[in-house]
Amino acid sequence: MSEHTLRASIEAILMVASEPITPSELAAVLGVDASNVESQLHVLADEYRGRTGSPARGFELRAVAGGWRIYSSRAYADVVGRFVVGSAHARLSQAALETLAVIAYRQPISRARICRIRGVNVDGVVRTLLARGLIEETGATPSGARLYGTTGEFLEKMGMTSLSELLPLAPYLPDADALIELEEEL
């Protein structure tokens, strides 16, 4: 199989994939060596980002959650965001997004703690996030309260390989003394 045919075959599969695909899965389907597939995935990723002399595209190929998947380009996040929020394609409410952010940054975290941080009851929102596979129970506190954390599905949907890719919150937080006072109030 020529390199061009291999890359085109990989692209075709990635376009219909609903979750990240590993190089070994692609290699098995295509009947080629996994290292060759891995090499071609990197070539495609560079090509899509405009690193090979061709113009950058509106989509990119990313290694996420143990596999590879095509996503819209980060450069067009504002345009895609306006489309998703301003259309029937919106999937999560503002309350769900806020709750998901609290869980992502503070995990493992109990439902009661989420309620205290957000200042509202989050029972329904947590059920929705569980049902969509974005969060999961990760354990329990000594008192028996369930603890929640994000899932691989969350990482995949966010286009990240790990939670370390979350933006740091420090620049958006009040100074340390104000945080200590706020924590004491809670």
Short mmCIF file of the C-alpha atoms (twelve columns), coordinates in Angstrom:
data_MODEL
# 
_entry.id   MODEL 
# 
loop_
_atom_site.group_PDB 
_atom_site.id 
_atom_site.type_symbol 
_atom_site.label_atom_id 
_atom_site.label_alt_id 
_atom_site.label_comp_id 
_atom_site.label_asym_id 
_atom_site.label_seq_id 
_atom_site.Cartn_x 
_atom_site.Cartn_y 
_atom_site.Cartn_z 
_atom_site.pdbx_PDB_model_num 
ATOM 1   C CA . MET A 1   0.000   0.000  0.000  1 
ATOM 2   C CA . SER A 2   1.444   3.395  -0.978 1 
ATOM 3   C CA . GLU A 3   1.920   6.091  1.661  1 
ATOM 4   C CA . HIS A 4   -0.749  8.224  -0.042 1 
ATOM 5   C CA . THR A 5   -3.266  5.363  -0.009 1 
ATOM 6   C CA . LEU A 6   -2.410  4.550  3.590  1 
ATOM 7   C CA . ARG A 7   -2.911  8.181  4.695  1 
ATOM 8   C CA . ALA A 8   -6.185  8.409  2.755  1 
ATOM 9   C CA . SER A 9   -7.396  5.152  4.327  1 
ATOM 10  C CA . ILE A 10  -6.513  6.413  7.804  1 
ATOM 11  C CA . GLU A 11  -8.359  9.679  7.119  1 
ATOM 12  C CA . ALA A 12  -11.449 7.838  5.907  1 
ATOM 13  C CA . ILE A 13  -11.588 5.718  9.056  1 
ATOM 14  C CA . LEU A 14  -10.955 8.672  11.374 1 
ATOM 15  C CA . MET A 15  -13.795 10.635 9.743  1 
ATOM 16  C CA . VAL A 16  -16.363 8.045  10.807 1 
ATOM 17  C CA . ALA A 17  -14.856 7.135  14.181 1 
ATOM 18  C CA . SER A 18  -16.923 8.081  17.222 1 
ATOM 19  C CA . GLU A 19  -13.999 7.653  19.630 1 
ATOM 20  C CA . PRO A 20  -10.196 7.784  19.497 1 
ATOM 21  C CA . ILE A 21  -8.591  4.939  17.548 1 
ATOM 22  C CA . THR A 22  -5.214  3.460  18.419 1 
ATOM 23  C CA . PRO A 23  -2.534  2.940  15.773 1 
ATOM 24  C CA . SER A 24  -2.702  -0.815 16.418 1 
ATOM 25  C CA . GLU A 25  -6.466  -0.847 15.694 1 
ATOM 26  C CA . LEU A 26  -5.886  1.023  12.447 1 
ATOM 27  C CA . ALA A 27  -2.975  -1.258 11.549 1 
ATOM 28  C CA . ALA A 28  -5.093  -4.365 12.089 1 
ATOM 29  C CA . VAL A 29  -7.852  -3.062 9.815  1 
ATOM 30  C CA . LEU A 30  -5.441  -1.872 7.137  1 
ATOM 31  C CA . GLY A 31  -3.106  -4.871 7.292  1 
ATOM 32  C CA . VAL A 32  0.040   -2.813 7.865  1 
ATOM 33  C CA . ASP A 33  2.577   -2.342 10.659 1 
ATOM 34  C CA . ALA A 34  1.450   -0.187 13.617 1 
ATOM 35  C CA . SER A 35  4.683   1.836  13.532 1 
ATOM 36  C CA . ASN A 36  3.946   2.783  9.908  1 
ATOM 37  C CA . VAL A 37  0.422   3.886  10.908 1 
ATOM 38  C CA . GLU A 38  1.833   5.895  13.828 1 
ATOM 39  C CA . SER A 39  4.274   7.610  11.480 1 
ATOM 40  C CA . GLN A 40  1.499   8.486  9.022  1 
ATOM 41  C CA . LEU A 41  -0.711  9.816  11.835 1 
ATOM 42  C CA . HIS A 42  2.054   12.271 12.763 1 
ATOM 43  C CA . VAL A 43  2.458   13.275 9.095  1 
ATOM 44  C CA . LEU A 44  -1.295  13.934 8.860  1 
ATOM 45  C CA . ALA A 45  -1.332  15.893 12.140 1 
ATOM 46  C CA . ASP A 46  1.515   18.104 10.898 1 
ATOM 47  C CA . GLU A 47  -0.148  18.556 7.508  1 
ATOM 48  C CA . TYR A 48  -3.463  19.602 9.044  1 
ATOM 49  C CA . ARG A 49  -1.711  22.175 11.242 1 
ATOM 50  C CA . GLY A 50  0.125   23.628 8.244  1 
ATOM 51  C CA . ARG A 51  3.565   22.477 9.339  1 
ATOM 52  C CA . THR A 52  4.394   20.830 6.011  1 
ATOM 53  C CA . GLY A 53  4.008   23.920 3.857  1 
ATOM 54  C CA . SER A 54  0.341   23.351 3.105  1 
ATOM 55  C CA . PRO A 55  -2.145  25.813 4.609  1 
ATOM 56  C CA . ALA A 56  -3.565  24.990 8.042  1 
ATOM 57  C CA . ARG A 57  -7.066  23.562 8.011  1 
ATOM 58  C CA . GLY A 58  -10.185 24.037 10.104 1 
ATOM 59  C CA . PHE A 59  -9.632  20.660 11.702 1 
ATOM 60  C CA . GLU A 60  -6.719  18.873 13.304 1 
ATOM 61  C CA . LEU A 61  -5.673  15.388 14.267 1 
ATOM 62  C CA . ARG A 62  -4.903  14.927 17.954 1 
ATOM 63  C CA . ALA A 63  -3.594  12.109 20.118 1 
ATOM 64  C CA . VAL A 64  -6.140  11.865 22.957 1 
ATOM 65  C CA . ALA A 65  -7.243  9.270  25.506 1 
ATOM 66  C CA . GLY A 66  -4.842  6.634  24.166 1 
ATOM 67  C CA . GLY A 67  -5.803  7.001  20.502 1 
ATOM 68  C CA . TRP A 68  -6.167  9.499  17.651 1 
ATOM 69  C CA . ARG A 69  -9.199  11.523 16.619 1 
ATOM 70  C CA . ILE A 70  -10.075 14.427 14.323 1 
ATOM 71  C CA . TYR A 71  -11.290 17.628 16.019 1 
ATOM 72  C CA . SER A 72  -12.119 21.125 14.892 1 
ATOM 73  C CA . SER A 73  -9.043  23.339 15.031 1 
ATOM 74  C CA . ARG A 74  -8.442  25.250 18.264 1 
ATOM 75  C CA . ALA A 75  -7.893  28.341 16.117 1 
ATOM 76  C CA . TYR A 76  -11.616 28.292 15.289 1 
ATOM 77  C CA . ALA A 77  -12.905 27.524 18.789 1 
ATOM 78  C CA . ASP A 78  -14.799 30.826 19.002 1 
ATOM 79  C CA . VAL A 79  -16.621 30.193 15.713 1 
ATOM 80  C CA . VAL A 80  -17.466 26.605 16.622 1 
ATOM 81  C CA . GLY A 81  -18.541 27.743 20.090 1 
ATOM 82  C CA . ARG A 82  -20.959 30.278 18.624 1 
ATOM 83  C CA . PHE A 83  -22.372 27.606 16.341 1 
ATOM 84  C CA . VAL A 84  -22.833 25.058 19.137 1 
ATOM 85  C CA . VAL A 85  -24.228 27.479 21.717 1 
ATOM 86  C CA . GLY A 86  -26.429 29.330 19.256 1 
ATOM 87  C CA . SER A 87  -27.978 26.266 17.678 1 
ATOM 88  C CA . ALA A 88  -29.945 23.172 18.520 1 
ATOM 89  C CA . HIS A 89  -26.613 21.346 18.838 1 
ATOM 90  C CA . ALA A 90  -26.031 22.669 22.365 1 
ATOM 91  C CA . ARG A 91  -25.699 19.620 24.539 1 
ATOM 92  C CA . LEU A 92  -25.040 20.791 28.079 1 
ATOM 93  C CA . SER A 93  -26.719 23.571 30.043 1 
ATOM 94  C CA . GLN A 94  -24.729 26.351 31.668 1 
ATOM 95  C CA . ALA A 95  -25.364 24.672 35.043 1 
ATOM 96  C CA . ALA A 96  -23.980 21.392 33.714 1 
ATOM 97  C CA . LEU A 97  -20.878 23.086 32.304 1 
ATOM 98  C CA . GLU A 98  -20.234 24.900 35.579 1 
ATOM 99  C CA . THR A 99  -20.684 21.705 37.581 1 
ATOM 100 C CA . LEU A 100 -18.413 19.820 35.211 1 
ATOM 101 C CA . ALA A 101 -15.733 22.498 35.627 1 
ATOM 102 C CA . VAL A 102 -15.947 22.243 39.426 1 
ATOM 103 C CA . ILE A 103 -15.572 18.472 39.240 1 
ATOM 104 C CA . ALA A 104 -12.696 18.645 36.742 1 
ATOM 105 C CA . TYR A 105 -10.685 21.060 38.854 1 
ATOM 106 C CA . ARG A 106 -11.526 19.733 42.341 1 
ATOM 107 C CA . GLN A 107 -11.819 15.968 41.847 1 
ATOM 108 C CA . PRO A 108 -12.408 13.748 43.653 1 
ATOM 109 C CA . ILE A 109 -15.269 15.791 45.068 1 
ATOM 110 C CA . SER A 110 -18.552 15.041 46.800 1 
ATOM 111 C CA . ARG A 111 -21.943 16.271 45.653 1 
ATOM 112 C CA . ALA A 112 -22.315 18.300 48.887 1 
ATOM 113 C CA . ARG A 113 -19.017 20.076 48.219 1 
ATOM 114 C CA . ILE A 114 -20.097 20.874 44.647 1 
ATOM 115 C CA . CYS A 115 -23.354 22.327 46.043 1 
ATOM 116 C CA . ARG A 116 -21.394 24.531 48.454 1 
ATOM 117 C CA . ILE A 117 -19.088 25.792 45.718 1 
ATOM 118 C CA . ARG A 118 -21.891 26.499 43.239 1 
ATOM 119 C CA . GLY A 119 -24.418 27.625 45.835 1 
ATOM 120 C CA . VAL A 120 -27.242 25.566 44.325 1 
ATOM 121 C CA . ASN A 121 -28.519 21.988 44.382 1 
ATOM 122 C CA . VAL A 122 -26.680 19.948 41.743 1 
ATOM 123 C CA . ASP A 123 -28.432 16.573 42.088 1 
ATOM 124 C CA . GLY A 124 -30.086 16.703 38.658 1 
ATOM 125 C CA . VAL A 125 -27.004 18.057 36.944 1 
ATOM 126 C CA . VAL A 126 -24.789 15.346 38.448 1 
ATOM 127 C CA . ARG A 127 -27.265 12.683 37.245 1 
ATOM 128 C CA . THR A 128 -27.112 14.182 33.739 1 
ATOM 129 C CA . LEU A 129 -23.301 14.212 33.725 1 
ATOM 130 C CA . LEU A 130 -23.222 10.608 34.986 1 
ATOM 131 C CA . ALA A 131 -25.726 9.535  32.307 1 
ATOM 132 C CA . ARG A 132 -23.619 11.160 29.587 1 
ATOM 133 C CA . GLY A 133 -20.479 9.423  30.820 1 
ATOM 134 C CA . LEU A 134 -18.598 12.648 31.525 1 
ATOM 135 C CA . ILE A 135 -18.186 11.921 35.243 1 
ATOM 136 C CA . GLU A 136 -18.122 8.777  37.357 1 
ATOM 137 C CA . GLU A 137 -18.107 7.731  40.973 1 
ATOM 138 C CA . THR A 138 -14.502 7.412  42.093 1 
ATOM 139 C CA . GLY A 139 -14.961 6.375  45.713 1 
ATOM 140 C CA . ALA A 140 -16.515 7.522  48.950 1 
ATOM 141 C CA . THR A 141 -15.650 9.718  51.908 1 
ATOM 142 C CA . PRO A 142 -15.318 8.163  55.383 1 
ATOM 143 C CA . SER A 143 -18.892 9.315  56.032 1 
ATOM 144 C CA . GLY A 144 -20.117 7.427  52.966 1 
ATOM 145 C CA . ALA A 145 -20.654 10.373 50.585 1 
ATOM 146 C CA . ARG A 146 -19.902 9.471  46.984 1 
ATOM 147 C CA . LEU A 147 -16.943 11.124 45.308 1 
ATOM 148 C CA . TYR A 148 -16.975 12.096 41.651 1 
ATOM 149 C CA . GLY A 149 -14.314 12.618 39.005 1 
ATOM 150 C CA . THR A 150 -14.128 13.045 35.255 1 
ATOM 151 C CA . THR A 151 -13.892 10.144 32.798 1 
ATOM 152 C CA . GLY A 152 -11.927 9.295  29.683 1 
ATOM 153 C CA . GLU A 153 -15.023 10.402 27.746 1 
ATOM 154 C CA . PHE A 154 -14.620 13.862 29.306 1 
ATOM 155 C CA . LEU A 155 -10.978 13.985 28.173 1 
ATOM 156 C CA . GLU A 156 -11.972 12.842 24.709 1 
ATOM 157 C CA . LYS A 157 -14.741 15.429 24.352 1 
ATOM 158 C CA . MET A 158 -12.406 18.154 25.589 1 
ATOM 159 C CA . GLY A 159 -9.637  16.993 23.228 1 
ATOM 160 C CA . MET A 160 -7.144  16.394 26.032 1 
ATOM 161 C CA . THR A 161 -4.886  13.505 26.938 1 
ATOM 162 C CA . SER A 162 -4.817  14.279 30.672 1 
ATOM 163 C CA . LEU A 163 -6.186  16.656 33.274 1 
ATOM 164 C CA . SER A 164 -2.807  18.382 33.375 1 
ATOM 165 C CA . GLU A 165 -3.910  20.147 30.183 1 
ATOM 166 C CA . LEU A 166 -6.655  22.058 32.021 1 
ATOM 167 C CA . LEU A 167 -5.931  25.764 32.053 1 
ATOM 168 C CA . PRO A 168 -4.530  26.962 35.383 1 
ATOM 169 C CA . LEU A 169 -7.094  28.754 37.516 1 
ATOM 170 C CA . ALA A 170 -4.636  30.812 39.560 1 
ATOM 171 C CA . PRO A 171 -4.740  33.889 37.264 1 
ATOM 172 C CA . TYR A 172 -8.527  34.075 37.713 1 
ATOM 173 C CA . LEU A 173 -8.669  33.571 41.474 1 
ATOM 174 C CA . PRO A 174 -8.553  36.192 44.216 1 
ATOM 175 C CA . ASP A 175 -5.436  36.424 46.344 1 
ATOM 176 C CA . ALA A 176 -4.592  33.658 48.836 1 
ATOM 177 C CA . ASP A 177 -5.888  35.556 51.896 1 
ATOM 178 C CA . ALA A 178 -9.296  36.024 50.278 1 
ATOM 179 C CA . LEU A 179 -9.384  32.320 49.397 1 
ATOM 180 C CA . ILE A 180 -8.622  31.324 52.986 1 
ATOM 181 C CA . GLU A 181 -11.441 33.568 54.222 1 
ATOM 182 C CA . LEU A 182 -13.816 32.127 51.621 1 
ATOM 183 C CA . GLU A 183 -12.837 28.570 52.535 1 
ATOM 184 C CA . GLU A 184 -13.462 29.298 56.218 1 
ATOM 185 C CA . GLU A 185 -16.931 30.648 55.379 1 
ATOM 186 C CA . LEU A 186 -17.791 27.431 53.551 1 
# 
